[in-house]
């Protein structure tokens, strides 16, 4: 499995080649105090749909924490560099658990491991 993510810095992981026969999942950018980059979320969703690959909705999970759970940004995002662009240990742990649970559920349901890219 290859998980591709576009970070706040604009950098992304390298795309797998077709020869790798990897299952690909796209990861939304994180939620932070800056205005939502809806266009970027739309682009990521379009690519996932076009390529028929899984989409992990990290932004939506973090939006739910903030909007519905009352979790403040300083509990999710670190300001160690003054930019508020990086998740902290708490939110990375929660996202990792959600991602792991989602992958496990998809494997059990037969939705992963097909090599579709």
N, C-alpha and C positions, 0 to 999 in steps of 0.2 A: 504494500500500500504506500502510496505517495500522497502526502497532504501538502497542497500548495496554498500559500497564504500571502496576501499583500498587506504589508505592514504600514503603519502610519508614516514611516520614513520613505515610502514609495518603493522599497526594495521587495523583491519576491524571490521565492526559492526557484531553482532551475526546474524547467519542465522535464518530465521523463520522456525518453525516446520511445517510439512505438515498439522497438525491439525488446524493451524491458517487460512488456506485457503486464504492466502494473495496474492495479486498481487505483483510481485517482479520486481524491476528495478535495474540493475547494473549501477554503475557510474564509468566512467573512472577516472584515477588519473588526477591531475591538470598538467598544463604545467608550467614549471619553467625553469630557466636558465641552469640547468644541461642537459646533453645529454638525448634525449628521451629514455624512457624505452620501446622500441618497443615490446620486448618479453612480458612485463606485459600487454600492450595494446592488444596484440594478445591473451593472456590467457583469459583476461576479455571478449573479443569478442567471443572466443570459448565457454566459459561457458554460456554466454547469448544465443548463438545459440543452444547449446545442451539442455539448460533448457527452451528454447522458451520464454525468458523473454526480456523485453525492455532493451535497452542499451542507456544511456544518454552519449553522446560523449563530455564530458567536455574538455578533452584534445584537441580535434579537434576544438572546439569553441575558446579556448584560443590560439591555434596555428594560427587560422584565424585572431584573433585580432592582434597578433604580426606580422605575416608574410604579411598579406594583408592590415591590418589597421594601421600598424606602431605603435601600442601601445607598449611602452617600458615595460620591465619586472617590473620595479619599480612602474609602475602604476597598475600592476596586482597582484604582489607578495610582501609580507611584509618581511622586514629583521629585525623585532623587536628582534629576537633571534640570528641574525647573520648567519642564515642558508639559507635564501631565500626559505623556504619550505612551507609557508603558504599564502593563498590568503588574500588579504586585503579587507576592507569593499566595495570598489568600485567593485572589481571583483566578490565578493560573491553576491552583489546585482544584477549584470548583469547575473550571472549564475542562481540565484534564479528566475529572470524574465524569462529566457529562459526555465528553467525546468518547471515552472508554466504554461507557454504558451504551451509547449509540452504536458504536462499532460492534460490540458484543451482540446487541439485539439484531443488527443487520446480518451478522454472520449466522446466527441461529435461524433467522428467517430466510436465509439463502440470498441475501441482497449484496453480499460482498464476495470478492475473490474470483469474479468472472474475468478479470483482466481488462474490462472495458475502460477505455480512456476517453 
